[in-house]
Amino acid sequence: MIHTGGNGDWSTIASLLAGIEVPRVLRVRQKFIHPAPVDVDAALREQFAARGVLSRVRPGQTVAITVGSRGIVNQVTAVRTLVSLLKGAGAVPFIVPAMGSHAGATAEGQKAMLLGMGYTEEATGAPICSSMETVELDRTADGLPVLVDKNAWEADWLIVMNRVKPHVCFRGEYESGLMKMITIGLGKQKGADIAHNLGFGHMAEHIPSIAGAALRHLRVLCAVALVENAYHETAVCRVLEKDEIAAEEPKLLRLAKEYVPRLYFDRLDTLIIDEIGKNISGAGFDTNVVGRYHSSWISGGPSITRVLILDLSKESKGNANGLGMADFTTRRAAEKFDFVQTYPNTLTATLTGGVKIPMVLPNDLQGIQSCLKTSNLQDRRQATLVRIHNTLCLDEIEVSESLLPQIQDDSRFEILTEPYNWTFDENGNLF
């Protein structure tokens, strides 16, 4: 989408960066709280039986199951199990994309995103019914319309499923989770626009207000809340009754904040992120991990002088939200930047910082050299540098040799290798 110089002459840039040595690195493991992963299939079957969920379902009734745009571990399994249980009770389940304005804010785009993430009828046993049409259920005390996906509303029953985790743009009793899924995911583009219109400073109020009003009308069979540990495993799988959602989600959010992965560094000269994408985080990457934000309603995290993003995930399908919070990126990432996929989400969320275009370099090597050159270091050989795959994968990372004195006696780290040099291919990209 973006013209990045094609095969033009980049020799001036190359000469400015020539001779800047990339420091040696070593692979280390960060140690986090590690609650044992749960068997999602078994957990759902056990809780459905214990709670008598299916006793309310009659043969032939339709059941909508919400699925969002995030890459949530074991969620395909969860959907398949729900479909199996529902069909066993004679119900007719289907999947509803509940992702607000994502995937270009079109029914076709949202269906394509879910299919690309593995939610095929062959894998789950249920079709995807995708529409951007909504039904107004009510108004909040402040007069905000309460909207819900038309297909979800017309179903006999609704199962709300989502991962509960900290949000990347605001803090509140409810952040990313079931209540947000009801407010924004099921609200589609129009509902998301209503919730975001006054900015993220009001999001902590809008989510319980809109979701609370929606729950008075929605025929919720149950909700399924998933919490992941720092190793991207399902640590909690909870089936909740409709009237338990509002009370139990804040407890699960507090648990999620205990489990969330992080970088154990207060400051760095350079952070290299292999990939960002909507499947990884709503902001492309978890801003809490990186300490870079496109919202003024959140802060904290490490202080990092330069951030380099190497690529967009395949699953993000050109949605480059998050790229604008970096200092540098590569030509291959910039050329995947699809404005049509990215901008509807930005115009709805009203946050523009994540979709600006950082300085674009031809390859990984020059991107890293650019970070080092602009970090204002007297001795670049002492640069503190970390490379991560994405903000979901933070257990094994690469760190510069200069960080070795800082981590070698720290019990939170396990050193896995001796220092080594990165290898770049003939195009200057990391192997």
Helices and strands as residue ranges (DSSP letters): H 11-17, E 25-30, H 40-51, G 53-56, E 62-67, H 75-88, E 92-97, G 103-105, H 107-116, H 121-124, E 134-139, E 145-149, H 150-154, E 157-163, H 178-180, I 181-185, H 188-196, G 200-202, H 203-215, E 220-228, E 234-240, G 242-244, H 245-259, E 267-273, H 287-290, E 303-309, G 314-316, G 323-325, E 328-330, H 331-334, H 339-349, G 353-355, E 359-361, H 364-373, G 380-382, E 385-388, E 396-400, G 401-403, H 404-407, E 413-415
